[in-house]
Amino acid sequence: MPRLLIVHHTPSPAMQELFEAVLEGATDPDIEDVEVVRRPALSATASDVLEADGYLLGTPANIGYISGALKHFFDTIYYPCLDATRGRPFGAYVHGNLGTEGAVKALRDITAGLKWRPVVETLSLAGAPDGDARERCRELGATVAATLMP
């Protein structure tokens, strides 16, 4: 069964709300035969990445960049996973109270280095999550999970 790994840094109520919406989409009953595994960014390992067939990444934008936790995740898995995960699909969401551009660029650059394949544009959200933001996160989760369906 294909496995989707959700790696997230969820330090705030807003990020928790968005993470739950992503998870709801990824585990939608219409998405069959895809195992969804979730790991906080500080505990996700290279083994988790190697055992997954696709990825969903979530981070706050901190001072214009991805969270230190997600950066640590990438630092930990980059070389051990570089060759084995080329071409695998991924999606991502970024939340910030101000600009998210730097965090979105960092995700794009790091995943391009890993040669992961974006299946959707990175979702960039600002301010308090509303119904639209939650729905966009739900759709993100569902879309990435659906790409792994056999």
DSSP file (Angstrom, degrees, kcal/mol; ACC not computed):
  #  RESIDUE AA STRUCTURE BP1 BP2  ACC     N-H-->O    O-->H-N    N-H-->O    O-->H-N    TCO  KAPPA ALPHA  PHI   PSI    X-CA   Y-CA   Z-CA
    1    1 A M              0   0    0      0, 0.0    33,-0.1     0, 0.0    32,-0.1   0.000 360.0 360.0 360.0 130.6    0.0    0.0    0.0
    2    2 A P        -     0   0    0      0, 0.0    33,-2.9     0, 0.0     2,-0.4  -0.288 360.0-142.4 -61.7 148.5    1.4    3.4   -0.9
    3    3 A R  E     -a   35   0A   0     31,-0.2    50,-3.2    48,-0.1    51,-1.2  -0.958   9.6-158.8-121.5 130.2    2.4    5.6    2.0
    4    4 A L  E     -ab  36  54A   0     31,-3.3    33,-3.1    -2,-0.4     2,-0.6  -0.932  12.0-154.9-103.3 125.4    2.0    9.4    2.4
    5    5 A L  E     -ab  37  55A   0     49,-2.5    51,-2.5    -2,-0.5     2,-0.7  -0.901   2.5-160.7-102.7 119.8    4.2   11.0    5.0
    6    6 A I  E     -ab  38  56A   0     31,-3.3    33,-3.0    -2,-0.6     2,-0.5  -0.905   8.1-172.6-100.0 116.5    3.0   14.2    6.5
    7    7 A V  E     +ab  39  57A   0     49,-2.6    51,-2.3    -2,-0.7     2,-0.3  -0.949  17.8 166.1-110.3 122.6    5.9   16.1    8.1
    8    8 A H  E     -ab  40  58A   0     31,-1.9    33,-2.9    -2,-0.5     2,-0.5  -0.959  39.1-149.3-140.7 152.3    4.7   19.2   10.0
    9    9 A H        +     0   0    0     49,-1.7    58,-0.1    -2,-0.3    -2,-0.0  -0.982  25.5 175.0-118.8 115.6    5.8   21.8   12.5
   10   10 A T        +     0   0    0     -2,-0.5    49,-0.0     1,-0.1     6,-0.0  -0.655  18.0 146.6-126.4  71.7    2.6   22.8   14.4
   11   11 A P        +     0   0    0      0, 0.0    -1,-0.1     0, 0.0     3,-0.0   0.481  61.2  48.5 -90.0  -1.1    3.6   25.2   17.2
   12   12 A S  S  > S-     0   0    0      1,-0.1     4,-2.3     0, 0.0     5,-0.2  -0.897  84.4-110.7-136.4 161.5    0.4   27.3   17.2
   13   13 A P  H  > S+     0   0    0      0, 0.0     4,-2.3     0, 0.0     5,-0.2   0.878 118.7  54.2 -58.1 -37.0   -3.4   26.9   17.2
   14   14 A A  H  > S+     0   0    0      1,-0.2     4,-2.0     2,-0.2     5,-0.2   0.936 109.9  45.5 -64.1 -45.6   -3.5   28.2   13.7
   15   15 A M  H  > S+     0   0    0      1,-0.2     4,-2.8     2,-0.2    -1,-0.2   0.870 111.3  53.7 -65.6 -35.7   -1.0   25.6   12.4
   16   16 A Q  H  X S+     0   0    0     -4,-2.3     4,-2.5     2,-0.2    -1,-0.2   0.915 108.0  50.2 -63.5 -42.5   -2.9   22.9   14.3
   17   17 A E  H  X S+     0   0    0     -4,-2.3     4,-1.6     2,-0.2    -2,-0.2   0.908 113.4  45.0 -61.8 -43.1   -6.1   23.9   12.6
   18   18 A L  H  X S+     0   0    0     -4,-2.0     4,-2.4     2,-0.2    -2,-0.2   0.905 111.6  52.6 -69.2 -41.6   -4.5   23.8    9.2
   19   19 A F  H  X S+     0   0    0     -4,-2.8     4,-2.8     1,-0.2     5,-0.2   0.923 108.1  51.3 -58.9 -44.9   -2.7   20.5    9.9
   20   20 A E  H  X S+     0   0    0     -4,-2.5     4,-2.3     1,-0.2    -1,-0.2   0.870 109.9  49.7 -62.3 -36.6   -6.0   18.9   11.0
   21   21 A A  H  X S+     0   0    0     -4,-1.6     4,-2.1     2,-0.2    -1,-0.2   0.908 111.1  48.9 -67.9 -42.0   -7.6   20.1    7.7
   22   22 A V  H  X S+     0   0    0     -4,-2.4     4,-2.6     2,-0.2    -2,-0.2   0.936 112.8  48.3 -60.4 -46.8   -4.7   18.6    5.7
   23   23 A L  H  X S+     0   0    0     -4,-2.8     4,-1.9     1,-0.2    -2,-0.2   0.891 108.2  54.3 -62.7 -40.8   -5.0   15.4    7.5
   24   24 A E  H  < S+     0   0    0     -4,-2.3    -1,-0.2    -5,-0.2    -2,-0.2   0.919 111.5  45.3 -59.4 -43.6   -8.8   15.3    7.0
   25   25 A G  H >< S+     0   0    0     -4,-2.1     3,-1.3     1,-0.2    -2,-0.2   0.915 111.7  51.1 -65.8 -42.9   -8.3   15.6    3.3
   26   26 A A  H 3< S+     0   0    0     -4,-2.6    -1,-0.2     1,-0.3    -2,-0.2   0.791 114.9  43.3 -66.5 -27.5   -5.5   13.1    3.1
   27   27 A T  T 3< S+     0   0    0     -4,-1.9    -1,-0.3    -5,-0.2    -2,-0.2   0.164  79.9 145.0-104.9  17.7   -7.6   10.5    5.0
   28   28 A D    X   -     0   0    0     -3,-1.3     3,-2.1     1,-0.1    -3,-0.1  -0.289  58.8-123.7 -53.7 136.5  -10.9   11.2    3.0
   29   29 A P  T 3  S+     0   0    0      0, 0.0    -1,-0.1     0, 0.0    -4,-0.0   0.741 109.0  65.6 -59.4 -22.8  -12.8    7.9    2.6
   30   30 A D  T 3  S+     0   0    0      1,-0.1     2,-0.8     2,-0.1    -2,-0.1   0.670  85.2  81.7 -72.8 -14.9  -12.8    8.4   -1.2
   31   31 A I  S <  S-     0   0    0     -3,-2.1     3,-0.4    -6,-0.1     2,-0.3  -0.823  74.5-164.4 -93.7 110.7   -9.0    8.0   -1.1
   32   32 A E        +     0   0    0     -2,-0.8     3,-0.1     1,-0.2    -2,-0.1  -0.711  53.4   6.0-104.0 146.0   -8.5    4.3   -1.1
   33   33 A D  S    S+     0   0    0     -2,-0.3     2,-0.4     1,-0.2    -1,-0.2   0.812  86.8 123.6  60.1  37.7   -5.5    2.2   -0.3
   34   34 A V        -     0   0    0     -3,-0.4     2,-0.4   -33,-0.1   -31,-0.2  -0.986  51.4-146.0-126.6 121.3   -3.2    5.0    0.8
   35   35 A E  E     -a    3   0A   0    -33,-2.9   -31,-3.3    -2,-0.4     2,-0.6  -0.719  12.2-151.7 -84.2 131.8   -1.6    4.8    4.3
   36   36 A V  E     -a    4   0A   0     -2,-0.4     2,-0.4   -33,-0.2   -31,-0.2  -0.928  14.2-177.3-110.3 121.6   -1.2    8.2    5.9
   37   37 A V  E     -a    5   0A   0    -33,-3.1   -31,-3.3    -2,-0.6     2,-0.4  -0.950   7.5-160.4-116.3 135.3    1.7    8.6    8.4
   38   38 A R  E     +a    6   0A   0     -2,-0.4   -31,-0.2   -33,-0.2   -33,-0.1  -0.949  11.4 175.4-121.2 139.4    2.2   11.8   10.3
   39   39 A R  E     -a    7   0A   0    -33,-3.0   -31,-1.9    -2,-0.4     5,-0.1  -0.996  32.9-119.2-140.3 132.3    5.4   13.0   12.0
   40   40 A P  E >>  -a    8   0A   0      0, 0.0     3,-2.0     0, 0.0     4,-1.3  -0.450  37.3-114.6 -61.4 145.5    6.4   16.2   13.7
   41   41 A A  T 34 S+     0   0    0    -33,-2.9     3,-0.2     1,-0.3   -32,-0.1   0.815 113.6  56.6 -56.7 -33.5    9.3   17.7   11.9
   42   42 A L  T 34 S+     0   0    0    -34,-0.3    -1,-0.3     1,-0.2   -33,-0.1   0.623 115.1  36.9 -77.6 -10.5   11.7   17.2   14.9
   43   43 A S  T <4 S+     0   0    0     -3,-2.0    -1,-0.2     2,-0.1    -2,-0.2   0.482  87.2 110.6-117.1  -4.1   11.0   13.5   15.1
   44   44 A A     <  -     0   0    0     -4,-1.3     2,-0.2    -3,-0.2    32,-0.1  -0.490  52.2-161.9 -70.7 140.2   10.7   12.6   11.4
   45   45 A T     >  -     0   0    0     -2,-0.2     4,-1.8     1,-0.1     5,-0.1  -0.694  35.2-105.0-121.0 170.1   13.7   10.5   10.2
   46   46 A A  H  > S+     0   0    0     -2,-0.2     4,-2.9     1,-0.2     5,-0.2   0.870 121.7  57.6 -60.7 -36.8   15.4    9.4    7.0
   47   47 A S  H  > S+     0   0    0      2,-0.2     4,-2.1     1,-0.2    -1,-0.2   0.910 103.8  52.1 -60.8 -42.0   13.7    6.0    7.5
   48   48 A D  H  > S+     0   0    0      1,-0.2     4,-0.5     2,-0.2    -1,-0.2   0.924 112.7  45.4 -57.5 -44.7   10.3    7.6    7.5
   49   49 A V  H >< S+     0   0    0     -4,-1.8     3,-1.0     1,-0.2    -2,-0.2   0.914 112.4  49.8 -67.3 -44.1   11.1    9.4    4.3
   50   50 A L  H 3< S+     0   0    0     -4,-2.9    -1,-0.2     1,-0.2    -2,-0.2   0.822 109.8  52.0 -65.8 -30.7   12.6    6.3    2.6
   51   51 A E  H 3< S+     0   0    0     -4,-2.1    -1,-0.2    -5,-0.2     2,-0.2   0.554  99.0  83.3 -82.7  -7.9    9.5    4.2    3.6
   52   52 A A    <<  -     0   0    0     -3,-1.0   -48,-0.2    -4,-0.5     3,-0.1  -0.620  61.1-156.4 -98.3 156.7    7.1    6.8    2.1
   53   53 A D  S    S+     0   0    0    -50,-3.2     2,-0.3     1,-0.3   -49,-0.2   0.536  79.9   8.1-104.4 -12.3    5.9    7.1   -1.5
   54   54 A G  E     -b    4   0A   0    -51,-1.2   -49,-2.5    34,-0.2     2,-0.3  -0.971  69.1-135.5-163.0 166.9    5.0   10.8   -1.3
   55   55 A Y  E     -bc   5  90A   0     34,-2.0    36,-1.6    -2,-0.3     2,-0.4  -0.955   9.6-165.8-138.0 147.1    5.2   13.7    1.1
   56   56 A L  E     -bc   6  91A   0    -51,-2.5   -49,-2.6    -2,-0.3     2,-0.4  -0.992  20.1-163.6-129.6 124.5    3.1   16.6    2.5
   57   57 A L  E     -bc   7  92A   0     34,-2.3    36,-2.4    -2,-0.4     2,-0.4  -0.894   7.1-173.7-115.9 135.7    5.0   19.3    4.4
   58   58 A G  E     +bc   8  93A   0    -51,-2.3   -49,-1.7    -2,-0.4    36,-0.2  -0.993  13.7 155.0-132.3 132.6    3.7   21.9    6.7
   59   59 A T  E     - c   0  94A   0     34,-2.0    36,-1.8    -2,-0.4     2,-0.2  -0.999  37.4-122.4-151.0 147.2    5.5   24.9    8.3
   60   60 A P  E     - c   0  95A   0      0, 0.0     2,-0.8     0, 0.0     7,-0.5  -0.559  36.8-114.0 -77.4 158.0    4.9   28.3    9.7
   61   61 A A  E     -F   66   0B   0     34,-2.8     2,-0.6    -2,-0.2    36,-0.4  -0.872  36.6-169.9 -92.1 113.4    6.8   31.1    8.1
   62   62 A N  E >   -F   65   0B   0      3,-3.0     3,-1.0    -2,-0.8    34,-0.0  -0.924  68.6 -24.0-111.2 113.5    9.2   32.3   10.8
   63   63 A I  T 3  S-     0   0    0     -2,-0.6    -1,-0.2     1,-0.3     3,-0.1   0.894 128.9 -49.3  51.9  42.8   11.1   35.6   10.1
   64   64 A G  T 3  S+     0   0    0     35,-0.3     2,-0.3     1,-0.2    -1,-0.3   0.647 124.7  81.9  78.2  16.3   10.6   35.0    6.4
   65   65 A Y  E <  S-F   62   0B   0     -3,-1.0    -3,-3.0    37,-0.2    38,-0.3  -0.894  87.0 -79.7-143.1 170.1   11.8   31.4    6.3
   66   66 A I  E     -F   61   0B   0     -2,-0.3    -5,-0.1    36,-0.3    -1,-0.0  -0.298  66.0 -82.2 -65.4 160.7   10.6   27.8    7.0
   67   67 A S     >  -     0   0    0     -7,-0.5     4,-2.4     1,-0.1     5,-0.2  -0.239  32.9-118.1 -63.3 153.5   10.6   26.8   10.7
   68   68 A G  H  > S+     0   0    0      1,-0.2     4,-2.6     2,-0.2     5,-0.2   0.845 115.4  58.7 -58.5 -33.8   13.8   25.7   12.3
   69   69 A A  H  > S+     0   0    0      2,-0.2     4,-2.1     1,-0.2    -1,-0.2   0.924 108.0  43.0 -64.5 -44.5   12.2   22.3   12.9
   70   70 A L  H  > S+     0   0    0      2,-0.2     4,-2.4     1,-0.2    -2,-0.2   0.881 113.0  53.0 -70.3 -35.7   11.5   21.7    9.2
   71   71 A K  H  X S+     0   0    0     -4,-2.4     4,-2.7     2,-0.2    -2,-0.2   0.918 108.5  50.6 -62.0 -42.2   14.9   23.0    8.3
   72   72 A H  H  X S+     0   0    0     -4,-2.6     4,-2.2     2,-0.2    -2,-0.2   0.913 108.0  53.7 -60.6 -42.8   16.4   20.4   10.8
   73   73 A F  H  X S+     0   0    0     -4,-2.1     4,-2.1     1,-0.2     5,-0.2   0.952 111.3  44.5 -54.9 -51.6   14.2   17.7    9.1
   74   74 A F  H  X S+     0   0    0     -4,-2.4     4,-2.2     1,-0.2    -2,-0.2   0.905 111.4  53.1 -62.8 -41.4   15.7   18.6    5.7
   75   75 A D  H  < S+     0   0    0     -4,-2.7     4,-0.4     1,-0.2    -1,-0.2   0.869 112.7  46.3 -59.4 -35.8   19.2   18.8    7.1
   76   76 A T  H  < S+     0   0    0     -4,-2.2    -2,-0.2    -5,-0.2    -1,-0.2   0.859 122.8  30.5 -75.8 -37.7   18.8   15.3    8.6
   77   77 A I  H  X S+     0   0    0     -4,-2.1     4,-1.9    -5,-0.2     5,-0.2   0.608  92.3  94.2-100.3 -12.3   17.3   13.5    5.6
   78   78 A Y  H  X S+     0   0    0     -4,-2.2     4,-1.0    -5,-0.2     3,-0.3   0.921  94.8  27.7 -53.7 -63.9   18.8   15.4    2.7
   79   79 A Y  H  4 S+     0   0    0     -4,-0.4     4,-0.4     1,-0.2     3,-0.4   0.894 119.4  54.2 -72.3 -39.2   21.8   13.2    1.8
   80   80 A P  H  4 S+     0   0    0      0, 0.0     4,-0.2     0, 0.0    -1,-0.2   0.802 122.0  31.6 -62.7 -24.5   20.5    9.9    3.1
   81   81 A C  H  X S+     0   0    0     -4,-1.9     4,-1.8    -3,-0.3    -2,-0.2   0.467  90.1 102.1-109.4  -3.9   17.4   10.3    0.9
   82   82 A L  T  < S+     0   0    0     -4,-1.0     4,-0.3    -3,-0.4     3,-0.1   0.900  91.7  27.3 -54.0 -55.1   18.8   12.2   -2.0
   83   83 A D  T >4 S+     0   0    0     -4,-0.4     3,-0.8     1,-0.2    -1,-0.2   0.892 119.8  53.8 -77.6 -38.8   19.1    9.4   -4.6
   84   84 A A  T 34 S+     0   0    0      1,-0.2    -1,-0.2    -4,-0.2    -2,-0.2   0.691 111.0  43.8 -73.6 -19.5   16.4    7.1   -3.4
   85   85 A T  T >< S+     0   0    0     -4,-1.8     3,-2.0    -3,-0.1    -1,-0.2   0.332  75.6 138.9-111.3   7.9   13.5    9.6   -3.3
   86   86 A R  T <  S+     0   0    0     -3,-0.8    30,-0.2    -4,-0.3    29,-0.2  -0.247  74.0  13.8 -54.2 135.3   14.0   11.4   -6.6
   87   87 A G  T 3  S+     0   0    0     28,-3.5    -1,-0.3     1,-0.3    29,-0.2   0.404  86.8 144.1  82.7  -2.5   10.8   12.1   -8.5
   88   88 A R    <   -     0   0    0     -3,-2.0    29,-3.0     1,-0.1    -1,-0.3  -0.449  52.3-110.9 -72.4 144.9    8.5   11.4   -5.5
   89   89 A P  E     + d   0 117A   0      0, 0.0   -34,-2.0     0, 0.0     2,-0.3  -0.389  42.0 168.4 -76.7 150.6    5.4   13.6   -5.3
   90   90 A F  E     -cd  55 118A   0     27,-1.9    29,-2.4   -36,-0.2    30,-0.6  -0.984  19.1-166.5-153.4 163.4    4.9   16.2   -2.7
   91   91 A G  E     -c   56   0A   0    -36,-1.6   -34,-2.3    -2,-0.3     2,-0.3  -0.931  13.2-163.9-142.7 165.6    2.8   19.1   -1.6
   92   92 A A  E     -c   57   0A   0     -2,-0.3    31,-2.8   -36,-0.2     2,-0.4  -0.993  11.5-156.0-152.9 155.4    3.3   21.8    1.1
   93   93 A Y  E     -ce  58 123A   0    -36,-2.4   -34,-2.0    -2,-0.3     2,-0.4  -0.996   8.8-168.3-134.7 143.2    1.5   24.4    3.1
   94   94 A V  E     -ce  59 124A   0     29,-3.0    31,-3.0    -2,-0.4     2,-0.4  -0.992   2.2-166.6-131.0 134.8    3.0   27.5    4.7
   95   95 A H  E     +ce  60 125A   0    -36,-1.8   -34,-2.8    -2,-0.4     2,-0.3  -0.983  15.1 161.1-124.4 135.5    1.3   29.8    7.2
   96   96 A G  E     - e   0 126A   0     29,-2.2    31,-1.5    -2,-0.4     4,-0.1  -0.985  43.1-137.8-146.1 157.9    2.5   33.2    8.3
   97   97 A N  S    S+     0   0    0    -36,-0.4     2,-0.1    -2,-0.3     3,-0.1   0.707 100.7  11.7 -84.7 -22.3    1.1   36.3   10.0
   98   98 A L  S    S-     0   0    0      1,-0.3    -2,-0.2   -37,-0.2    29,-0.1  -0.135 123.3 -10.1-123.7-137.7    3.1   38.4    7.5
   99   99 A G        -     0   0    0      1,-0.1   -35,-0.3    -2,-0.1    -1,-0.3  -0.358  42.2-177.2 -70.1 142.4    4.9   37.4    4.3
  100  100 A T     >  +     0   0    0     -4,-0.1     4,-2.5     2,-0.1     5,-0.2   0.324  55.7 104.3-113.8   2.7    5.4   33.7    3.4
  101  101 A E  H  > S+     0   0    0      1,-0.2     4,-2.5     2,-0.2     5,-0.2   0.878  79.4  49.6 -58.1 -43.3    7.4   34.3    0.3
  102  102 A G  H  > S+     0   0    0      1,-0.2     4,-2.3     2,-0.2   -36,-0.3   0.888 112.4  47.8 -64.6 -38.9   10.8   33.4    1.8
  103  103 A A  H  > S+     0   0    0    -38,-0.3     4,-2.4    -3,-0.2    -2,-0.2   0.902 111.9  49.7 -68.3 -40.8    9.5   30.1    3.3
  104  104 A V  H  X S+     0   0    0     -4,-2.5     4,-2.3     2,-0.2    -2,-0.2   0.916 112.0  48.6 -63.4 -42.7    7.8   29.2    0.0
  105  105 A K  H  X S+     0   0    0     -4,-2.5     4,-2.9    -5,-0.2    -2,-0.2   0.914 109.7  52.0 -63.3 -42.9   11.1   29.8   -1.9
  106  106 A A  H  X S+     0   0    0     -4,-2.3     4,-2.7     2,-0.2     5,-0.3   0.927 110.6  47.8 -60.9 -44.8   13.0   27.8    0.6
  107  107 A L  H  X S+     0   0    0     -4,-2.4     4,-2.5     1,-0.2     5,-0.3   0.925 112.6  49.2 -60.6 -44.2   10.7   24.8    0.2
  108  108 A R  H  X S+     0   0    0     -4,-2.3     4,-1.8     1,-0.2    -2,-0.2   0.922 114.1  45.5 -61.2 -44.6   10.9   25.1   -3.5
  109  109 A D  H  X S+     0   0    0     -4,-2.9     4,-1.9     2,-0.2    -2,-0.2   0.919 115.2  45.1 -67.7 -44.5   14.7   25.2   -3.5
  110  110 A I  H  X S+     0   0    0     -4,-2.7     4,-1.8     2,-0.2    -2,-0.2   0.935 115.5  45.7 -67.4 -46.2   15.2   22.4   -1.0
  111  111 A T  H  X>S+     0   0    0     -4,-2.5     5,-2.5    -5,-0.3     4,-0.7   0.831 110.4  54.7 -69.0 -29.8   12.7   20.1   -2.7
  112  112 A A  H  <5S+     0   0    0     -4,-1.8     3,-0.4    -5,-0.3    -1,-0.2   0.893 106.6  52.0 -66.2 -38.8   14.1   20.9   -6.1
  113  113 A G  H  <5S+     0   0    0     -4,-1.9    -2,-0.2     1,-0.2    -1,-0.2   0.876 111.1  46.2 -62.9 -37.2   17.5   19.9   -4.8
  114  114 A L  H  <5S-     0   0    0     -4,-1.8    -1,-0.2    -5,-0.1    -2,-0.2   0.632 111.5-128.3 -75.8 -14.0   16.0   16.6   -3.6
  115  115 A K  T  <5 +     0   0    0     -4,-0.7   -28,-3.5    -3,-0.4    -3,-0.2   0.819  49.8 161.6  64.3  34.1   14.3   16.4   -7.1
  116  116 A W      < -     0   0    0     -5,-2.5    -1,-0.2   -30,-0.2   -30,-0.1  -0.530  38.8-122.1 -77.2 154.5   10.9   15.8   -5.5
  117  117 A R  E     -d   89   0A   0    -29,-3.0   -27,-1.9    -2,-0.2     2,-0.3  -0.877  15.3-138.1-106.4 114.2    8.0   16.5   -7.9
  118  118 A P  E     -d   90   0A   0      0, 0.0   -27,-0.2     0, 0.0     3,-0.1  -0.533  16.0-174.0 -70.1 131.3    5.4   19.0   -6.8
  119  119 A V  S    S+     0   0    0    -29,-2.4     2,-0.3    -2,-0.3   -28,-0.1   0.599  74.1  15.5 -98.8 -14.3    1.9   17.8   -7.6
  120  120 A V  S    S-     0   0    0    -30,-0.6    -1,-0.2     3,-0.0     2,-0.1  -0.963  93.5 -88.8-147.4 160.8    0.3   21.1   -6.6
  121  121 A E        -     0   0    0     -2,-0.3   -29,-0.2     1,-0.1     2,-0.1  -0.480  57.6 -92.0 -69.5 143.4    1.5   24.7   -5.9
  122  122 A T        -     0   0    0     -2,-0.1     2,-0.6     1,-0.1   -29,-0.2  -0.349  41.8-123.4 -58.3 131.5    2.6   25.3   -2.4
  123  123 A L  E     -e   93   0A   0    -31,-2.8   -29,-3.0    -3,-0.1     2,-0.5  -0.697  26.4-164.9 -83.0 120.0   -0.3   26.6   -0.4
  124  124 A S  E     +e   94   0A   0     -2,-0.6     2,-0.3   -31,-0.2   -29,-0.2  -0.936  11.2 178.2-111.6 121.0    0.5   30.0    1.2
  125  125 A L  E     -e   95   0A   0    -31,-3.0   -29,-2.2    -2,-0.5     2,-0.3  -0.931   8.3-169.2-126.7 145.6   -1.8   31.2    3.9
  126  126 A A  E     +e   96   0A   0     -2,-0.3   -29,-0.2   -31,-0.2     7,-0.1  -0.969  47.7   4.3-134.2 150.1   -1.8   34.3    6.1
  127  127 A G  S    S-     0   0    0    -31,-1.5   -31,-0.1    -2,-0.3   -29,-0.1  -0.155 107.1 -14.3  77.7-171.9   -3.7   35.4    9.2
  128  128 A A  S    S-     0   0    0      1,-0.1     5,-0.1   -31,-0.1    -2,-0.1  -0.437  80.4-106.5 -66.1 132.6   -6.2   33.5   11.2
  129  129 A P        -     0   0    0      0, 0.0     2,-0.2     0, 0.0    -1,-0.1  -0.373  43.5-176.9 -62.1 134.3   -7.4   30.4    9.4
  130  130 A D     >  -     0   0    0     -2,-0.1     4,-2.5    -3,-0.1     5,-0.2  -0.582  46.1 -81.1-118.2-174.7  -11.0   30.8    8.1
  131  131 A G  H  > S+     0   0    0      1,-0.2     4,-2.3     2,-0.2     5,-0.2   0.869 128.8  51.7 -58.1 -39.5  -13.3   28.4    6.2
  132  132 A D  H  > S+     0   0    0      2,-0.2     4,-2.5     1,-0.2    -1,-0.2   0.922 110.0  48.4 -64.8 -44.7  -11.6   29.0    2.9
  133  133 A A  H  > S+     0   0    0      1,-0.2     4,-2.1     2,-0.2    -2,-0.2   0.916 112.4  49.0 -62.6 -43.1   -8.1   28.3    4.3
  134  134 A R  H  X S+     0   0    0     -4,-2.5     4,-2.5     1,-0.2    -1,-0.2   0.908 111.8  49.0 -63.5 -41.2   -9.3   25.1    5.9
  135  135 A E  H  X S+     0   0    0     -4,-2.3     4,-2.6    -5,-0.2    -2,-0.2   0.903 109.4  51.7 -66.1 -40.5  -10.9   24.0    2.7
  136  136 A R  H  X S+     0   0    0     -4,-2.5     4,-2.0     2,-0.2    -1,-0.2   0.885 111.6  47.8 -63.3 -37.6   -7.8   24.7    0.7
  137  137 A C  H  X S+     0   0    0     -4,-2.1     4,-2.6     2,-0.2    -2,-0.2   0.900 110.3  51.6 -68.5 -40.6   -5.8   22.6    3.2
  138  138 A R  H  X S+     0   0    0     -4,-2.5     4,-2.4     1,-0.2    -2,-0.2   0.930 111.2  47.8 -60.5 -44.5   -8.3   19.8    3.0
  139  139 A E  H  X S+     0   0    0     -4,-2.6     4,-2.7     2,-0.2    -1,-0.2   0.877 109.6  53.9 -63.5 -38.3   -8.1   19.9   -0.8
  140  140 A L  H  X S+     0   0    0     -4,-2.0     4,-2.5     2,-0.2     5,-0.3   0.958 110.1  46.4 -60.2 -50.9   -4.3   19.9   -0.6
  141  141 A G  H  X S+     0   0    0     -4,-2.6     4,-2.2     1,-0.2    -2,-0.2   0.916 114.9  46.9 -58.2 -45.0   -4.3   16.8    1.6
  142  142 A A  H  X S+     0   0    0     -4,-2.4     4,-2.6    -5,-0.2    -1,-0.2   0.902 111.9  50.5 -64.9 -42.2   -6.7   15.0   -0.7
  143  143 A T  H  X S+     0   0    0     -4,-2.7     4,-1.4     2,-0.2    -2,-0.2   0.938 112.6  44.5 -63.6 -47.9   -4.9   15.9   -3.9
  144  144 A V  H  < S+     0   0    0     -4,-2.5     4,-0.5     1,-0.2     3,-0.3   0.927 115.8  47.7 -65.5 -42.8   -1.5   14.7   -2.7
  145  145 A A  H >< S+     0   0    0     -4,-2.2     3,-1.6    -5,-0.3     4,-0.4   0.908 107.9  56.2 -62.5 -41.3   -2.9   11.5   -1.2
  146  146 A A  H >< S+     0   0    0     -4,-2.6     3,-1.1     1,-0.3    -1,-0.2   0.808  95.8  64.6 -63.5 -29.3   -4.9   10.8   -4.4
  147  147 A T  T 3< S+     0   0    0     -4,-1.4    -1,-0.3    -3,-0.3    -2,-0.2   0.720 102.1  51.6 -66.4 -17.3   -1.7   10.9   -6.5
  148  148 A L  T <  S+     0   0    0     -3,-1.6    -1,-0.2    -4,-0.5    -2,-0.2   0.542  79.2 121.0 -95.3  -7.8   -0.6    7.9   -4.6
  149  149 A M    <         0   0    0     -3,-1.1  -116,-0.1    -4,-0.4  -115,-0.1  -0.301 360.0 360.0 -59.5 135.6   -3.7    5.8   -5.1
  150  150 A P              0   0    0      0, 0.0    -1,-0.2     0, 0.0  -117,-0.1   0.515 360.0 360.0 -69.1 360.0   -2.9    2.5   -7.0
